Amino acid sequence: MSSVRNVIIIGSGPAGLTAALYTARANLSPLIIEGLEAGGQLMITTAVENFPGFADGVQGPDLIAAMRTQAARFGAETKQGHVTAVDLESRPFAVTVNGEVVHTHTLIISTGASAKLLGLPSERKLMGHGVSTCATCDGFFFRGKPIAVVGGGDSALEEATFLTRFASSVTIIHRRDTLRASKIMQDKAFDNPKISFEWDTEVLEVLDNGQGAVCGVKLRNVRTGMEKDLEIEGLFVAIGHTPNTALFKGMLDMDTNGYLVTRHGSKTSIPGVFACGDVQDPTYRQAITAAGSGCMAALDAERFLESQGH
């Protein structure tokens, strides 16, 4: 089948674009299928200051654009659209996108993970302008400022503790009166003088200072119904992530939270199918680690193709 692709990459964040760059330079003519959120989470990230090589930082969309241009320079092809079905039982693999079926000898999955949000219009509006879902990405921008973290699990307390390195104060907002986090994380938070708690409380609205930046949140106590405003300059939503793996359910090995399980680099449970980036990484979730795993997936795919004589 001359029309069969060597490599199809599903997803166009830093993992997918790095995989595209490496496979393109190996003359494998990869096809990138962008997905619903082209560019991934970096497209809603303003300043990225921790990606190596950018001494003065770089805007998230600009970083993605540069990656896309670099991959295209070596022959990577990009297709706009959303994959609605995959067939991994027969070879070559079949991928359905925009109603069209394309075939490939190898598949690299870089569909990412979506941060769970509160679902508030004001939250979306101020994302990247005081609202964040990544403390290690954005904590530095809140040096000396009061901030809040929403959540009660390990991730929320870990982010809150990390943020005390920068913020003047950190308020943890939690809907219940007890935390889900492990005892050791709770002890760290309770012992930290910069951390305080708003128990039995939900966020009704993120408040805008009129200049496109966060100036506070409107809170409601779920027991008493009382409302109040909390003055903060940053809000970190830490209520979890959902890996974008529904398409592969029942086909590939996943952990209990739905993340793809990879072994020996980027290899999934089906030979010829590889995964990289946040879709298989519940721990680090950084642009640079995603890019590194994209490189791994590309090299693994290249070696697989060589072993199969393609």
N, C-alpha and C positions, 0 to 999 in steps of 0.2 A: 504494500500500500504506500505509494509514493507521497500521498497527502498526509501521512502520519507524522506528527510533530515529534521531535526528539524530547522536548521539554515543554510542559505547560505549567505556569506558575499562577496559582489562584491567590490573589491579594497583592496590593501595591504599596505597602508600607516599607519601612527600611529593610525588613527581612526579605520580602519579595523582590524589591528592587536590587538589593545586593546579590541575591541569587541570580537575578536576570543579568546583572553585570558580569558575573563570573561565567555563567553558562554561555553568554554571548561572546565573550572573549575566547571561549573554547570552541567557537564556530558551531554551536549547537542550535542557533537561531531560535531562542526561547520565545514563547508567546505568553505575555502577561495579561491576565484577565483582572481588571481593576477592582471589581466588586462594587457594592453599594456605597461604601465609604472609601473612595479612591484616596490613597495616600495614608490611610489609617489615622491614628490618634494625633500624629504630628500636625495634621491639617487644622486642628483646633488648639494647637500650642503656639503661643506667641514667641517668646524668646527661648531658644535652646542654647544654654551656655556650657553644657557638659559633654558635647559631642566633639571628640578630638579634631583638631585642625582649624577650629574657628575661635581664634583668640578673643574676638570681640562678640562672640555669640552669633547666632543665626536664627532667623524666623523659621518656625516649623515648616510652613508651606514652601519657603525658599529652599530649605534643605531637601525636601521631597522633589521639588522641581529640578534641582541640580542632580540628584540621584537618577531621576527619570531620563534626563538629557544624556547623562554619562552612559547609561545602559543602552539607550537608543543609538548612541554613537558607534557602538560595536555590533549593532544589528538586532537588538531586542525589539520585538514588536509588541505594541500595546493594543488591547481590545477593550473598549468600554462595554460594560455589561455586568450582569450578575449570574453566577452559576446556579442553576436550579436543580441539576441532577448530575450524578457521576455513576459510572459503572466500573467497578474495580474488580469484578469477577472474571472478566475476559480480557485478553490482551490483543491489541493495544487497548489501553484504557479509553473510555468514552466520557467526554465532558460536554454537558449541554449548557450553552450560554446564548441568551437572546433567541431561544428556539432553535438554534443551530447546534448540531453535534460535531464536535471536533475530537480527533483521536490523538493519542500520545503514548510514547514508549515509557516516559517517566512523568510523574506528577509531583510538584512541590507545593505543599499547602502552607500558605502564610496568611491565613484569614484573620489572625489576631484575636484579641479579646476585647470586649466592650465593657467599659466601666459602668457599673450600675449607678444610676442617677436618681435624684429625688423626684424628678418629673415636674419641676417647676419651670414655667416660662422664663422667670427672672434668672434661674440657674443657667439655662442655655444661653441667654443673652449675655451673661457676664463670664461665661467660660473663657478662660485665658486672660481675663481682666479682673482677677481677684478670686475667681472660683477655679479650683483645680481638683484633679483626681490623683495627683502624684506628688507626694512630699519631697522625694529625692530629686524630682525634676525642678520643682518650683520653690522649695523652701527658702532658698537664698534670697529671693526677691522680697521676702517679708521680714528682713532683719529689723529688729526693734519695733515691730508692729504687733498689735493684738490680733489673734486669729482664732478660728474655731475649727474643730474636726467633728464630722458627723459619723457616728458608728459606735459599736460596742464590742467588736471582735478583736482578734489579735492584730489585724492589719490597721485598724483605727488607732489602737493604743501604741503600736509600733510607730506609726506616722506621727502621732501626737508627741511621743517622746523624742523622736528625731527633730521635730519642728521646734522644740524648746531650745535647740542650739541657736536659733535665729530669732524667733518671735519674743516679744516682751511678755506675752502670756498666751496660753492655749486653753481654750474651753472645749471640753468634750461634750457634745450634745447627743443624748441617747434616749430612745423612746421608752426604755424600761428603767426599773430601779436597780437592776443588777446587770453586770457585764457578762458577755459570752466569752471573753478572752481568757486565756490560760492564767493561772494564779501568778506565775512569775511576771507576766506582762502587767497584770493588775497591780501587783506590788510596786513595780517600777513607776507606774503612773501615779498611784496614791502617794508615793514618797517624793514625787517631784514637786517642788514648791511652785513651779510655773504652771502646773496643770490644775484646773478646776473642772467641776462637772455641773451640767444641767440635766438632772434626772427626769424621767417621765416626760420628755419634751420632744416636740417635733418642730421642724422648720417650715413656716408657712410661706415665707417670701425672703428672697435675698434683696437687700436694699441697695439702691444705686445712689451715688452722691451727685448725680446729675451730669457727671463728666465721664460716664462709662466705666466707673470703678466701684468696687464694693465698699460700703460704709457701715454695713450692719446686717443683721438678720431679724426678721420678726418671728418670734417663738410662741408656741402654745403648749401649755401643760396639758397632757392628755388625760390627766385625772381630774383636775379642777376646771379646765377650760380657760384659765387665765392666760392672757396674752401680754407679751412685753417685747421691747426691742433690745437687742444686744449689740453694742457698738464694737465692730471688728473691721479689719481691713483685708481679711482673707478668709475664705471658706474652703476647707478641704473635705471632699465627700469620699468617705472610706467605708462603703457598705458592700464592697466586693466587686468582682469582675465576672463576666460570663464569656467563656471561650466560644468563638464562633465555629462550632463543630457540629451543629445539628445536621448538616448535610451528610456527615460521615458516620452518623450513629448506626451501630450495628454492623459497620464495615471495618472499622479500625479500632484498635485497643485504646481505651480512654481511662483516665483515673476517675475517682468517685465524683469529681467536680466537673467532668466533661473535657478536661484538657487531653490532647493527644499524647500518648506515651511514645517516646522515642528512645531508641537504644543504639549504642555504638555510633554516636553522633546524631544524625537526623533521621535514622531509619525507623519507619513505622512497622506495624505488624504485617504489612503486605510489601514484598520486595518490589522495588521500583517506585514506591510512594514514600515521599520524604516530607518532613514538617519542620518549620523553623519559625522563630519569633514567638510572640505572646500566645499563640494558639497551643504551644507545648511548654510554655514557661510561666508557671504560676508564681514564681519567686522574684525574679529580677525586674522584668517588664521595663527595660530601658531601650532606647533607640540603638545604643551601641551594642548591647547584647543581642538584640534582634538582628542587627546587621551581621554580627559575627556568626550567628547561627544560620543566616542566609548563605554566607560563604560556605559553611559546612555542608549545607544541603546541596549546593551547586556542585561541590567537589564529589560528594557521595553519588549524586545523579550521574555525573560524568564517568565515574568509575563503574557504576552499574551498567551504563550504556556500552562501555568498552567490554565488560565481561559478557555481554549479550551479543556482541558482534555488530552493534548498530553504529 
